[in-house]
């Protein structure tokens, strides 16, 4: 797992060989970044399923309660297969855009 502190968020990217290994490490680390936005970039080399991604729903809900953003970057899934409030985008630029939009919504009281 690689963790980089970006200007407005924490970028966590996978370098593990399996999703289960990555997910276990992620769960250990996510509490450290409770008050920060998180962008999670999952490697194309890890074989993932829709059910794997759905494991992050609880994390996304918790981040929303904390008034922070949680975005997954992956171009291997169909975003339409997931709930509308679950942020999955194909590129890092789009993840940054989601964070900006959600910040604006929070500032406006949405």
C-alpha positions as MATLAB code, in Angstrom:
seq = 'XXXXXXXXXXXXXXXXXXXXXXXXXXXXXXXXXXXXXXXXXXXXXXXXXXXXXXXXXXXXXXXXXXXXXXXXXXXXXXXXXXXXXXXXXXXXXXXXXXXXXXXXXXXXXX';
ca = [
       0.000    0.000    0.000;
       1.273    3.435   -0.950;
       0.066    6.511    0.938;
       0.757   10.020   -0.343;
      -0.277   13.242    1.329;
      -1.586   15.481   -1.463;
      -2.558   19.136   -1.129;
      -6.240   18.523   -0.402;
      -6.513   14.769    0.190;
      -4.754   11.524    1.045;
      -4.033    9.251   -1.923;
      -3.968    5.576   -1.037;
      -2.975    3.230   -3.824;
      -2.633   -0.514   -3.954;
       0.514   -2.447   -4.682;
      -0.571   -5.723   -3.106;
      -1.146   -8.943   -5.042;
      -4.688   -9.564   -3.836;
      -7.718   -7.483   -3.022;
      -8.215   -9.114    0.382;
      -4.655   -8.230    1.406;
      -5.123   -4.634    0.252;
      -8.520   -4.285    1.927;
      -7.191   -5.552    5.274;
      -4.318   -3.051    5.184;
      -6.677   -0.269    4.139;
      -8.992   -0.916    7.106;
      -6.004   -0.681    9.455;
      -4.993    2.727    8.036;
      -8.292    4.480    7.279;
      -8.953    5.555   10.889;
      -5.734    7.583   10.879;
      -7.196    9.811    8.159;
     -10.617   10.326    9.729;
     -10.696   14.107    9.163;
      -9.148   14.092    5.676;
     -10.489   13.383    2.213;
      -9.387   10.019    0.854;
      -8.861    8.984   -2.746;
      -8.396    5.252   -3.115;
      -6.687    4.080   -6.307;
      -7.038    0.377   -6.913;
      -4.508   -1.178   -9.239;
      -5.711   -2.817  -12.439;
      -3.400   -5.723  -11.548;
      -5.642   -6.729   -8.645;
      -8.572   -8.881   -9.659;
     -11.664   -7.204   -8.160;
     -15.391   -7.820   -8.257;
     -18.392   -5.580   -7.716;
     -18.759   -7.142   -4.268;
     -15.176   -6.129   -3.425;
     -15.971   -2.495   -4.177;
     -19.194   -2.660   -2.183;
     -17.114   -3.414    0.916;
     -16.164    0.280    0.875;
     -19.781    1.473    1.276;
     -19.431    1.657    5.058;
     -16.239    3.685    4.740;
     -17.951    6.059    2.305;
     -20.886    6.515    4.705;
     -18.553    7.184    7.627;
     -16.555    9.745    5.623;
     -19.789   11.504    4.686;
     -20.750   11.726    8.384;
     -17.342   13.270    9.061;
     -18.001   15.793    6.270;
     -15.104   14.519    4.203;
     -14.985   12.863    0.799;
     -14.148    9.307   -0.192;
     -13.529    8.549   -3.864;
     -12.408    5.320   -5.519;
     -10.424    5.482   -8.748;
     -10.818    2.474  -10.995;
     -11.408    2.171  -14.705;
     -12.239   -1.537  -14.550;
     -15.792   -1.227  -13.181;
     -19.049    0.126  -14.498;
     -19.940    3.052  -12.236;
     -23.629    2.567  -13.057;
     -23.541   -0.727  -11.104;
     -23.160    1.179   -7.828;
     -25.325    3.499   -5.734;
     -25.385    7.105   -6.913;
     -23.862    8.402   -3.672;
     -20.865    6.040   -3.972;
     -18.031    7.876   -5.723;
     -16.217    5.693   -8.240;
     -14.460    7.422  -11.128;
     -12.010    6.265  -13.808;
      -9.303    8.930  -13.315;
      -7.522   10.807  -10.560;
      -8.511   14.155  -12.115;
     -12.184   13.196  -11.804;
     -11.608   12.182   -8.176;
     -10.164   15.628   -7.459;
     -13.197   17.194   -9.166;
     -15.553   15.168   -6.940;
     -13.739   16.404   -3.831;
     -14.025   20.013   -5.023;
     -17.736   19.639   -5.818;
     -18.490   17.999   -2.480;
     -16.573   20.752   -0.669;
     -18.734   23.336   -2.430;
     -21.906   21.434   -1.516;
     -20.841   21.310    2.146;
     -20.093   25.048    2.111;
     -23.567   25.705    0.691;
     -25.160   23.500    3.345;
     -26.206   20.526    1.216;
];
